[in-house]
Amino acid sequence: MIFDSWDCSRVTGNPSIIQYGKVRVAIRDLSFVWGLGYLLTSVTPFLLNLFPRRILAIGLTVGLVEVLLATLVGAWLYKEPNVTR
């Protein structure tokens, strides 16, 4: 389970960094990725009372931290290629 979550955040978090390469834009993109990947997918279980609300809140919090760390590490690792003319 932990590997699947890590792999998912690595796949969804890093493309936003590779595309832009700026931390401020990356944080905006990670909120979009978190909203689609975690928040939106938790709406149905919340409305159907499939899980206790505390479990869903813990999952959303862990997901936010996970995507945040993956995106910031991706921004730190990404380097713009030097273009000389």
PyMOL commands that set and color helices and strands:
alter all, ss='L'
color gray80, all
select helices_A, chain A and resi 2-20+23-47+53-77
alter helices_A, ss='H'
color red, helices_A
deselect
rebuild
show_as cartoon
